Amino acid sequence: MDAVDPRLSINQATIKHADLATALRVTAEAGVPAIGLWREPVQAVGLATAAQMLTDSGLRFTTHCRAGFFTMPEGAARRASLDDNRVAIDEAAVLAAAGAPGSTAILVLVAGGLMDGSRDLIGARERVRDAIGELAPHARAAGVTLAIEPLHPMYASDRCVVSTLGQALDIAADFAPEVVGVTVDTFHIWWDPDVLPAIERAGREGRIATYQVCDWKTPLAADVLLSRHYPGDGVIDFGPMTTAVVASGYDRDIEVEIFNEEIWATDPRDAVRRTAAGFASAVSPYLTP
């Protein structure tokens, strides 16, 4: 296998059906230096055990996925969601401390969609801003950056009312950049005619918490959530966005995060190797400032 880019991180979603031990092992054995984890596999073994497993793997920790989902009106459900987000913040802090040097305490936030029967998109976005305002002091105390992830507009009704990088930055602007930043994910923002100015703004404001890459290819899967592909297998031009991210001063790890049933069905070792190869050909050439 060719040398692996030293900035590549495997987001655990790419090998979703691998348990935590397997995900850590196949990532390290492939020579990939970093991994982003998901809450469910961590909770399946317990946070303390997961942290020790991460330390033993020698991998850097890049992000904790995911929290958020707080567009509901005030009430018990909203309070429970905010409490769970505080738990996620604490998890991210513990895992970042357990990872190899260069690990980052970043919690990815997906805003949530419209409540059943609601058409109030503007109000839902305001409730996202309010929720982050409640969580920011806890994140600051824990040393965790909340990374707002805008999702493609096709998810606005059911998953994420924040659809553009500009919208995410407008929410983040109320808070210190080390407390609230943004997730720059190529799958979700490649279509946006304002994406390059938005990335430049994010860099200027110190808001790029993490950069995630995967590709877009049509036709989309019946479940559009599962339509991500290996870098280089679709239509996204990674050059302009990656160049803009690098020019912003972002010099940390870059995650590949893929939701795709066919990729999940492959041997996780093969998926990691294929991810590394796609990253090397489609993204790595643009990582030199």
Backbone as numpy.savetxt, mean C-alpha at the origin, in Angstrom:
# Nx Ny Nz CAx CAy CAz Cx Cy Cz
18.68 -17.31 -11.46 17.83 -16.11 -11.46 18.71 -14.87 -11.46
18.32 -13.86 -12.23 19.07 -12.61 -12.27 19.02 -11.91 -10.92
19.94 -10.98 -10.73 19.98 -10.24 -9.48 18.67 -9.50 -9.26
18.24 -9.46 -8.01 16.98 -8.80 -7.64 17.27 -7.34 -7.32
16.39 -6.47 -7.78 16.56 -5.05 -7.48 16.56 -4.84 -5.97
17.53 -4.12 -5.43 17.62 -3.95 -3.97 16.50 -3.12 -3.37
15.68 -2.49 -4.20 14.57 -1.68 -3.68 13.22 -2.39 -3.80
13.22 -3.62 -4.28 11.96 -4.35 -4.45 11.45 -4.86 -3.11
10.16 -4.68 -2.88 9.47 -5.29 -1.75 8.26 -6.05 -2.28
8.06 -7.23 -1.75 6.88 -8.03 -2.11 5.77 -7.72 -1.12
4.69 -7.11 -1.60 3.53 -6.95 -0.75 2.86 -8.32 -0.62
2.52 -8.69 0.59 2.03 -10.04 0.85 0.77 -10.37 0.06
0.03 -9.37 -0.38 -1.16 -9.64 -1.19 -0.81 -10.36 -2.49
0.41 -10.17 -2.98 0.82 -10.80 -4.23 0.86 -12.31 -4.10
1.11 -12.80 -2.89 1.12 -14.24 -2.63 0.11 -14.53 -1.51
-1.10 -14.10 -1.76 -2.15 -14.05 -0.74 -2.38 -15.39 -0.04
-2.28 -16.50 -0.77 -2.63 -17.78 -0.17 -1.48 -18.39 0.63
-0.33 -17.74 0.66 0.79 -18.20 1.48 0.61 -17.68 2.90
0.81 -18.55 3.88 0.75 -18.07 5.26 1.99 -17.22 5.54
2.04 -16.63 6.72 3.12 -15.68 7.01 4.49 -16.34 6.93
4.62 -17.52 7.49 5.92 -18.19 7.46 6.37 -18.44 6.03
5.45 -18.90 5.19 5.79 -19.17 3.79 6.12 -17.89 3.05
5.33 -16.85 3.27 5.58 -15.58 2.59 6.96 -15.04 2.93
7.32 -15.07 4.18 8.64 -14.59 4.58 9.74 -15.45 3.98
9.55 -16.76 4.00 10.59 -17.66 3.51 10.82 -17.52 2.02
9.75 -17.54 1.22 9.96 -17.50 -0.23 10.48 -16.14 -0.68
10.10 -15.08 0.04 10.62 -13.76 -0.30 12.11 -13.70 -0.03
12.52 -14.15 1.14 13.95 -14.12 1.49 14.76 -15.05 0.58
14.24 -16.23 0.31 14.98 -17.20 -0.53 15.16 -16.69 -1.95
14.25 -15.85 -2.42 14.36 -15.28 -3.76 15.36 -14.13 -3.81
15.87 -13.73 -2.68 16.80 -12.61 -2.65 16.13 -11.25 -2.61
14.80 -11.24 -2.43 14.08 -9.97 -2.29 14.31 -9.47 -0.86
14.70 -8.20 -0.69 15.13 -7.76 0.64 14.03 -7.26 1.56
12.79 -7.13 1.07 11.77 -6.46 1.87 10.39 -7.04 1.60
9.50 -6.82 2.56 8.14 -7.33 2.44 7.16 -6.37 3.12
5.98 -6.24 2.53 4.87 -5.55 3.16 3.87 -6.58 3.63
3.38 -6.46 4.85 2.52 -7.48 5.43 1.07 -7.03 5.50
0.19 -8.02 5.61 -1.23 -7.78 5.77 -1.66 -8.18 7.17
-2.67 -7.53 7.67 -3.06 -7.70 9.07 -3.56 -9.11 9.36
-4.33 -9.70 8.46 -4.93 -11.00 8.75 -3.88 -12.10 8.98
-2.87 -12.25 8.13 -1.86 -13.27 8.40 -1.05 -12.98 9.67
-0.83 -11.70 9.97 -0.14 -11.35 11.20 -0.98 -11.75 12.41
-2.26 -11.42 12.36 -3.14 -11.74 13.48 -3.35 -13.25 13.64
-3.20 -13.99 12.55 -3.39 -15.44 12.61 -2.36 -16.11 13.50
-1.16 -15.54 13.57 -0.11 -16.12 14.42 0.09 -15.31 15.70
-0.47 -14.13 15.76 -0.26 -13.24 16.90 0.85 -12.25 16.61
0.68 -11.04 17.09 1.62 -9.97 16.76 3.03 -10.26 17.24
3.17 -10.73 18.46 4.52 -10.99 18.98 5.23 -12.07 18.18
4.50 -13.12 17.84 5.11 -14.20 17.03 5.44 -13.69 15.64
4.55 -12.91 15.05 4.80 -12.36 13.72 6.04 -11.47 13.73
6.18 -10.65 14.75 7.34 -9.77 14.85 8.63 -10.58 14.94
8.62 -11.63 15.73 9.82 -12.47 15.83 10.13 -13.17 14.51
9.09 -13.63 13.83 9.29 -14.27 12.53 9.89 -13.29 11.54
9.41 -12.06 11.57 9.95 -11.04 10.68 11.42 -10.77 11.00
11.74 -10.63 12.27 13.14 -10.43 12.66 14.01 -11.58 12.16
13.56 -12.79 12.37 14.33 -13.97 11.97 14.53 -14.05 10.46
13.59 -13.49 9.70 13.68 -13.56 8.23 14.79 -12.66 7.68
15.14 -11.62 8.43 16.13 -10.66 7.95 15.60 -9.68 6.93
14.28 -9.65 6.73 13.69 -8.77 5.73 13.36 -7.40 6.32
13.43 -6.38 5.48 12.90 -5.09 5.85 11.37 -5.14 5.78
10.75 -4.35 6.64 9.30 -4.21 6.66 8.94 -2.89 6.00
8.03 -2.93 5.03 7.76 -1.71 4.26 6.40 -1.09 4.53
5.34 -1.88 4.61 4.03 -1.33 4.95 3.22 -2.37 5.70
2.21 -1.88 6.41 1.21 -2.74 7.01 -0.11 -2.43 6.31
-0.75 -3.46 5.79 -1.99 -3.31 5.03 -3.10 -4.12 5.70
-4.24 -3.60 5.81 -4.56 -2.22 5.62 -5.55 -1.84 6.68
-5.75 -0.54 6.84 -6.74 -0.03 7.77 -7.62 0.97 7.02
-8.37 1.79 7.77 -9.28 2.71 7.12 -10.72 2.25 7.25
-11.49 2.41 6.16 -12.90 2.02 6.11 -13.68 2.71 7.23
-13.72 4.03 7.11 -14.41 4.82 8.12 -15.26 5.93 7.51
-16.05 5.59 6.52 -16.95 6.56 5.90 -18.35 6.53 6.52
-18.57 5.66 7.48 -19.89 5.57 8.09 -20.15 6.75 9.01
-21.41 7.11 9.22 -21.74 8.22 10.12 -21.43 7.85 11.57
-21.48 8.85 12.42 -21.19 8.61 13.84 -22.11 7.55 14.41
-21.53 6.68 15.23 -22.28 5.59 15.82 -21.34 4.48 16.22
-21.91 3.36 16.65 -21.11 2.26 17.16 -20.16 1.70 16.10
-20.63 1.59 14.86 -19.78 1.03 13.81 -18.57 1.92 13.55
-18.77 3.22 13.54 -17.65 4.14 13.32 -16.67 4.07 14.49
-17.17 4.02 15.72 -16.29 3.93 16.88 -15.47 2.64 16.83
-16.12 1.53 16.45 -15.40 0.25 16.35 -14.32 0.30 15.27
-14.64 0.94 14.16 -13.65 1.06 13.08 -12.45 1.88 13.53
-12.69 2.98 14.21 -11.59 3.81 14.68 -10.75 3.08 15.72
-11.39 2.32 16.59 -10.63 1.53 17.57 -9.76 0.50 16.87
-10.30 -0.15 15.83 -9.52 -1.13 15.09 -8.36 -0.46 14.37
-8.56 0.74 13.88 -7.47 1.47 13.24 -6.35 1.77 14.24
-6.71 2.05 15.47 -5.67 2.27 16.49 -4.87 0.99 16.75
-5.54 -0.13 16.74 -4.83 -1.41 16.86 -3.88 -1.59 15.69
-4.33 -1.26 14.49 -3.49 -1.40 13.30 -2.25 -0.50 13.38
-2.43 0.69 13.92 -1.29 1.59 14.10 -0.26 0.95 15.02
-0.72 0.38 16.12 0.20 -0.27 17.06 0.89 -1.46 16.42
0.16 -2.22 15.61 0.77 -3.35 14.90 1.89 -2.87 13.98
1.63 -1.81 13.23 2.64 -1.29 12.30 3.90 -0.87 13.03
3.74 -0.25 14.19 4.90 0.19 14.96 5.74 -0.99 15.43
5.09 -2.03 15.92 5.81 -3.21 16.40 6.54 -3.90 15.26
5.88 -4.06 14.12 6.49 -4.75 12.99 7.65 -3.96 12.41
7.51 -2.65 12.34 8.62 -1.83 11.83 9.84 -1.96 12.72
9.62 -2.04 14.02 10.74 -2.21 14.95 11.38 -3.59 14.82
10.61 -4.56 14.37 11.10 -5.93 14.26 11.83 -6.19 12.95
11.59 -5.37 11.94 12.20 -5.58 10.63 13.66 -5.20 10.61
14.31 -5.57 9.53 15.73 -5.25 9.35 15.91 -3.73 9.24
17.14 -3.24 9.43 17.38 -1.80 9.28 16.86 -1.29 7.94
16.25 -0.11 7.99 15.62 0.45 6.81 14.13 0.20 6.76
13.60 -0.52 7.75 12.15 -0.75 7.82 11.42 0.56 8.07
10.18 0.62 7.62 9.38 1.83 7.77 8.04 1.51 8.41
7.60 2.39 9.31 6.32 2.22 10.01 5.24 2.96 9.25
4.65 2.28 8.29 3.66 2.89 7.41 2.41 2.02 7.41
1.28 2.64 7.70 0.00 1.96 7.68 -0.82 2.49 6.51
-1.15 1.62 5.58 -1.92 2.01 4.40 -3.39 2.11 4.76
-4.00 3.24 4.38 -5.42 3.48 4.66 -6.23 3.47 3.37
-7.28 2.66 3.34 -8.28 2.68 2.28 -9.54 3.29 2.88
-10.04 4.36 2.29 -11.03 5.20 2.95 -12.34 4.50 3.26
-12.79 3.62 2.38 -14.13 3.05 2.47 -15.05 3.68 1.44
-16.14 2.99 1.15 -17.07 3.46 0.12 -18.30 4.12 0.72
-19.29 4.31 -0.13 -20.55 4.88 0.31 -21.33 3.87 1.15
-22.02 4.37 2.15 -22.89 3.51 2.92 -24.10 3.11 2.08
-24.71 2.00 2.41 -25.89 1.53 1.68 -26.95 2.63 1.62
-27.41 2.91 0.42 -28.45 3.89 0.22 -27.98 5.33 0.13
-26.68 5.55 0.34 -26.15 6.92 0.33 -25.65 7.31 -1.06
-25.82 8.59 -1.37 -25.22 9.18 -2.56 -24.31 10.37 -2.19
-24.04 10.50 -0.91 -23.33 11.66 -0.39 -21.82 11.44 -0.44
-21.25 11.56 -1.64 -19.82 11.35 -1.81 -19.00 12.40 -1.08
-19.45 13.65 -1.15 -18.72 14.74 -0.49 -18.71 14.53 1.03
-19.86 14.19 1.58 -19.93 13.95 3.01 -19.07 12.78 3.45
-19.03 11.74 2.61 -18.21 10.58 2.95 -16.74 10.96 3.01
-16.30 11.80 2.07 -14.89 12.24 2.10 -14.60 13.08 3.33
-15.54 13.88 3.75 -15.33 14.67 4.96 -15.22 13.79 6.20
-15.98 12.70 6.21 -15.88 11.78 7.34 -14.53 11.08 7.35
-13.94 10.87 6.18 -12.58 10.33 6.12 -11.60 11.31 6.75
-11.71 12.58 6.38 -10.84 13.61 6.96 -11.00 13.65 8.48
-12.24 13.60 8.95 -12.49 13.66 10.39 -11.89 12.45 11.10
-12.00 11.27 10.49 -11.47 10.06 11.10 -9.95 10.13 11.22
-9.31 10.60 10.16 -7.86 10.72 10.21 -7.44 11.73 11.27
-8.25 12.77 11.43 -7.98 13.73 12.49 -8.01 13.09 13.87
-8.91 12.13 14.07 -8.96 11.42 15.36 -7.77 10.48 15.53
-7.31 9.90 14.43 -6.25 8.90 14.51 -4.85 9.52 14.54
-4.71 10.72 14.04 -3.39 11.33 13.88 -2.60 11.41 15.18
-3.19 11.81 16.31 -2.39 11.86 17.54 -1.84 10.49 17.94
-2.64 9.45 17.77 -2.18 8.10 18.10 -1.04 7.68 17.17
-1.18 7.98 15.88 -0.13 7.65 14.92 1.16 8.39 15.25
1.04 9.67 15.56 2.23 10.45 15.91 2.95 9.85 17.12
2.18 9.51 18.15 2.78 8.95 19.36 3.47 7.62 19.09
2.92 6.85 18.14 3.49 5.54 17.82 4.61 5.61 16.79
4.81 6.78 16.19 5.82 6.91 15.15 5.44 6.27 13.84
4.14 6.24 13.56 3.60 5.59 12.36 3.07 6.64 11.40
3.34 6.47 10.11 2.77 7.33 9.08 1.52 6.68 8.51
0.42 7.41 8.50 -0.82 6.97 7.87 -0.75 7.32 6.39
-0.84 6.33 5.53 -0.66 6.54 4.09 -1.99 6.38 3.38
-2.63 7.51 3.07 -3.92 7.48 2.38 -3.72 6.96 0.96
-4.46 5.92 0.60 -4.33 5.35 -0.74 -5.55 5.69 -1.58
-5.38 6.53 -2.61 -6.49 6.72 -3.54 -6.67 5.47 -4.40
-7.91 5.09 -4.60 -8.21 3.94 -5.46 -8.90 4.42 -6.73
-8.75 3.65 -7.79 -9.37 3.95 -9.08 -10.86 4.27 -8.88
-11.40 5.21 -9.65 -12.80 5.60 -9.46 -13.81 4.47 -9.53
-13.47 3.36 -10.17 -14.44 2.27 -10.23 -14.72 1.66 -8.85
-13.89 2.02 -7.86 -14.10 1.53 -6.50 -14.78 2.57 -5.60
-15.16 3.72 -6.14 -15.64 4.81 -5.29 -16.92 4.46 -4.53
-17.78 3.65 -5.11 -19.06 3.38 -4.45 -18.92 2.40 -3.30
-18.02 1.41 -3.43 -18.03 0.33 -2.44 -16.75 0.20 -1.64
-15.69 0.89 -2.05 -14.40 0.61 -1.40 -13.62 1.86 -1.02
-13.65 2.89 -1.84 -12.79 4.04 -1.54 -13.32 5.30 -2.22
-13.76 6.26 -1.41 -14.30 7.51 -1.96 -13.19 8.50 -2.31
-11.95 8.14 -2.04 -10.81 8.97 -2.43 -10.24 8.36 -3.71
-10.38 9.09 -4.83 -10.10 8.50 -6.13 -8.85 9.03 -6.82
-8.34 10.16 -6.40 -7.16 10.71 -7.06 -6.10 11.05 -6.02
-4.88 11.12 -6.49 -3.78 11.51 -5.61 -4.00 12.92 -5.09
-4.56 13.79 -5.92 -4.84 15.15 -5.49 -5.82 15.19 -4.32
-6.87 14.36 -4.37 -7.82 14.30 -3.26 -7.15 13.80 -1.98
-6.30 12.79 -2.12 -5.59 12.27 -0.95 -4.68 13.34 -0.35
-4.01 14.09 -1.20 -3.11 15.14 -0.72 -3.89 16.27 -0.04
-5.07 16.57 -0.55 -5.88 17.61 0.08 -6.28 17.22 1.50
-6.57 15.94 1.71 -6.89 15.48 3.06 -5.63 15.49 3.93
-4.54 15.00 3.39 -3.29 14.92 4.16 -2.77 16.29 4.56
-3.12 17.32 3.80 -2.57 18.66 4.02 -2.89 19.22 5.40
-3.90 18.68 6.06 -4.26 19.15 7.39 -3.29 18.67 8.47
-2.37 17.77 8.10 -1.56 17.09 9.11 -0.08 17.16 8.74
0.77 16.93 9.72 2.20 16.91 9.47 2.54 15.76 8.52
3.48 15.94 7.58 3.76 14.90 6.60 4.31 13.61 7.18
4.96 13.70 8.35 5.44 12.46 8.95 4.32 11.67 9.61
3.16 12.29 9.76 2.01 11.63 10.37 1.03 11.14 9.32
0.75 11.93 8.31 -0.18 11.55 7.25 0.46 11.81 5.89
0.62 10.75 5.13 1.13 10.86 3.77 0.19 10.17 2.81
0.72 9.78 1.65 -0.10 9.12 0.63 0.61 7.89 0.09
-0.18 6.98 -0.41 0.31 5.82 -1.15 0.18 6.12 -2.63
1.28 6.05 -3.34 1.28 6.23 -4.79 1.26 4.84 -5.42
0.13 4.43 -5.95 -0.06 3.09 -6.51 -0.40 3.22 -7.99
0.46 2.70 -8.83 0.30 2.89 -10.28 -1.02 2.35 -10.80
-1.49 1.24 -10.27 -2.73 0.64 -10.76 -3.90 1.60 -10.64
-3.90 2.39 -9.58 -5.05 3.23 -9.28 -4.98 4.61 -9.92
-3.80 5.09 -10.25 -3.69 6.49 -10.67 -3.11 6.69 -12.07
-2.76 5.63 -12.77 -2.08 5.77 -14.06 -2.92 6.51 -15.09
-4.23 6.45 -14.95 -5.16 7.03 -15.92 -5.31 8.54 -15.76
-4.92 9.09 -14.63 -5.22 10.46 -14.25 -4.35 11.44 -15.05
-4.95 12.36 -15.83 -4.14 13.30 -16.60 -3.31 14.23 -15.72
-3.66 14.34 -14.44 -2.92 15.20 -13.52 -1.96 14.40 -12.63
-1.68 13.16 -12.99 -0.91 12.32 -12.08 0.51 12.82 -11.87
1.18 13.28 -12.91 2.57 13.71 -12.73 2.67 14.99 -11.89
1.84 16.02 -12.14 1.86 17.16 -11.22 1.50 16.76 -9.78
0.61 15.79 -9.64 0.23 15.36 -8.29 1.40 14.68 -7.59
2.15 13.86 -8.32 3.33 13.23 -7.72 4.36 14.29 -7.35
4.54 15.26 -8.22 5.48 16.34 -7.91 5.03 17.08 -6.65
3.75 17.34 -6.54 3.22 17.99 -5.34 3.45 17.13 -4.10
3.17 15.84 -4.23 3.36 14.93 -3.10 4.81 14.94 -2.63
5.74 14.95 -3.59 7.15 15.01 -3.21 7.51 16.32 -2.56
7.03 17.41 -3.14 7.33 18.74 -2.60 6.81 18.89 -1.18
5.68 18.27 -0.91 5.08 18.36 0.42 5.57 17.27 1.38
6.47 16.41 0.88 7.01 15.34 1.72 5.99 14.28 2.09
5.07 13.98 1.17 3.93 13.13 1.49 4.01 11.71 0.93
5.01 11.37 0.13 5.04 10.03 -0.45 5.51 9.05 0.62
4.57 8.34 1.20 4.90 7.37 2.24 5.35 6.05 1.64
4.74 5.65 0.53 5.11 4.40 -0.12 4.74 4.47 -1.60
5.52 3.77 -2.40 5.26 3.67 -3.84 5.00 2.20 -4.14
3.82 1.92 -4.72 3.43 0.56 -5.08 3.20 0.46 -6.58
3.60 -0.66 -7.15 3.46 -0.84 -8.59 2.83 -2.20 -8.91
2.00 -2.18 -9.93 1.54 -3.37 -10.64 0.91 -2.86 -11.92
0.45 -3.76 -12.77 0.02 -3.34 -14.10 -1.49 -3.49 -14.29
-1.96 -2.81 -15.31 -3.38 -2.78 -15.70 -3.51 -3.41 -17.08
-4.42 -4.37 -17.20 -4.64 -5.02 -18.49 -6.12 -5.33 -18.62
-6.66 -5.06 -19.79 -8.06 -5.38 -20.06 -8.12 -6.64 -20.93
-9.26 -7.38 -20.87 -10.45 -7.09 -20.07 -10.21 -7.31 -18.59
-10.91 -6.51 -17.77 -10.81 -6.67 -16.34 -11.50 -7.96 -15.90
-11.09 -8.48 -14.77 -11.74 -9.66 -14.21 -13.18 -9.33 -13.83
-14.01 -10.35 -13.72 -15.40 -10.14 -13.31 -15.45 -9.42 -11.97
-14.56 -9.77 -11.06 -14.37 -9.02 -9.83 -13.22 -8.06 -10.09
-13.54 -6.80 -10.29 -12.51 -5.85 -10.72 -11.42 -5.65 -9.67
-11.68 -6.08 -8.44 -10.64 -6.00 -7.42 -9.45 -6.89 -7.78
-9.71 -7.93 -8.59 -8.69 -8.95 -8.87 -8.09 -8.79 -10.25
-7.91 -7.55 -10.68 -7.50 -7.28 -12.06 -6.07 -6.77 -12.18
-5.26 -6.95 -11.16 -3.88 -6.47 -11.20 -2.97 -7.51 -11.85
-1.88 -7.02 -12.43 -0.96 -7.91 -13.15 0.49 -7.57 -12.82
1.37 -8.51 -13.18 2.80 -8.27 -13.00 3.23 -7.02 -13.76
4.16 -6.24 -13.22 4.68 -5.10 -13.97 5.21 -5.54 -15.34
4.79 -4.82 -16.36 5.22 -5.14 -17.71 4.25 -5.98 -18.50
3.22 -6.51 -17.84 2.27 -7.38 -18.53 1.04 -6.63 -19.03
0.96 -5.33 -18.80 -0.21 -4.57 -19.20 0.16 -3.30 -19.94
-0.63 -2.25 -19.74 -0.50 -1.03 -20.55 0.12 0.16 -19.82
0.44 -0.01 -18.54 0.96 1.13 -17.79 2.40 1.43 -18.21
2.66 2.70 -18.47 4.02 3.18 -18.72 4.59 3.59 -17.37
5.44 2.75 -16.81 5.99 3.02 -15.48 7.06 4.10 -15.48
7.59 4.43 -16.66 8.68 5.39 -16.72 8.34 6.76 -16.16
7.32 7.45 -16.67 7.04 8.81 -16.18 6.71 8.86 -14.70
5.89 7.94 -14.21 5.53 7.97 -12.80 6.72 7.64 -11.91
7.47 6.61 -12.28 8.63 6.23 -11.47 9.67 7.34 -11.48
9.91 7.93 -12.64 10.85 9.04 -12.72 10.42 10.20 -11.84
9.11 10.47 -11.82 8.59 11.56 -10.98 8.74 11.23 -9.50
8.50 9.97 -9.13 8.67 9.57 -7.73 10.13 9.70 -7.31
11.04 9.23 -8.15 12.46 9.33 -7.83 12.89 10.79 -7.74
12.41 11.61 -8.67 12.76 13.04 -8.66 12.25 13.74 -7.41
11.20 13.19 -6.81 10.64 13.79 -5.59 11.55 13.60 -4.39
12.52 12.71 -4.53 13.41 12.40 -3.42 13.09 11.09 -2.74
12.03 10.40 -3.17 11.69 9.10 -2.57 12.79 8.10 -2.92
13.42 7.53 -1.90 14.55 6.64 -2.13 14.41 5.32 -1.37
13.20 4.99 -0.96 12.99 3.78 -0.15 12.48 2.63 -1.03
12.04 1.59 -0.37 11.59 0.39 -1.08 10.30 0.65 -1.87
10.11 -0.17 -2.89 8.95 -0.06 -3.77 8.25 -1.42 -3.78
6.99 -1.41 -3.43 6.24 -2.66 -3.32 5.57 -3.03 -4.64
5.52 -4.33 -4.90 4.62 -4.85 -5.92 3.46 -5.51 -5.19
2.26 -4.99 -5.44 1.05 -5.50 -4.80 0.08 -5.92 -5.89
-0.23 -7.22 -5.94 -1.05 -7.78 -7.01 -2.22 -8.55 -6.40
-3.41 -8.26 -6.90 -4.60 -9.06 -6.59 -5.01 -9.74 -7.89
-4.82 -11.03 -7.97 -5.11 -11.75 -9.21 -5.23 -13.23 -8.87
-6.40 -13.81 -9.15 -6.64 -15.20 -8.77 -5.65 -16.17 -9.43
-5.32 -15.92 -10.70 -4.40 -16.82 -11.39 -3.01 -16.76 -10.75
-2.57 -15.57 -10.39 -1.26 -15.43 -9.75 -1.29 -16.05 -8.36
-2.38 -15.85 -7.63 -2.49 -16.47 -6.32 -2.46 -18.00 -6.39
-2.93 -18.56 -7.51 -2.99 -20.01 -7.65 -1.65 -20.62 -8.00
-0.67 -19.80 -8.37 0.65 -20.33 -8.71 1.46 -20.57 -7.43
2.50 -21.36 -7.55 3.43 -21.56 -6.44 3.97 -20.20 -6.01
3.91 -19.87 -4.72 4.38 -18.54 -4.31 5.83 -18.27 -4.67
6.65 -19.30 -4.73 8.04 -19.09 -5.15 8.09 -18.59 -6.59
7.25 -19.18 -7.43 7.22 -18.74 -8.83 6.66 -17.32 -8.94
5.65 -17.02 -8.14 5.07 -15.68 -8.19 6.09 -14.63 -7.77
6.87 -14.91 -6.74 7.89 -13.96 -6.31 8.96 -13.79 -7.38
9.39 -14.89 -7.97 10.40 -14.80 -9.03 9.87 -14.02 -10.23
8.63 -14.28 -10.60 8.04 -13.58 -11.75 7.87 -12.09 -11.43
7.51 -11.79 -10.20 7.38 -10.40 -9.78 8.72 -9.69 -9.88
9.77 -10.33 -9.40 11.10 -9.71 -9.44 11.55 -9.47 -10.88
11.25 -10.41 -11.76 11.65 -10.26 -13.16 10.89 -9.11 -13.82
9.58 -9.02 -13.57 8.79 -7.94 -14.14 9.22 -6.59 -13.62
9.53 -6.53 -12.34 10.00 -5.28 -11.74 11.31 -4.86 -12.37
12.21 -5.81 -12.56 13.53 -5.51 -13.13 13.44 -4.92 -14.52
12.48 -5.42 -15.31 12.39 -4.97 -16.69 11.54 -3.71 -16.84
10.49 -3.57 -16.01 9.53 -2.48 -16.22 9.74 -1.28 -15.31
10.38 -1.49 -14.16 10.50 -0.40 -13.18 11.95 -0.02 -12.92
12.81 -1.01 -12.73 14.21 -0.75 -12.34 14.93 0.24 -13.26
14.71 0.21 -14.58 15.47 1.14 -15.43 15.24 2.61 -15.11
14.18 2.93 -14.36 13.84 4.32 -14.08 14.20 4.75 -12.66
14.93 3.92 -11.94 15.20 4.20 -10.54 16.48 4.98 -10.30
17.24 5.27 -11.34 18.42 6.08 -11.19 18.05 7.54 -11.38
18.32 8.39 -10.38 17.95 9.81 -10.51 18.57 10.45 -11.73
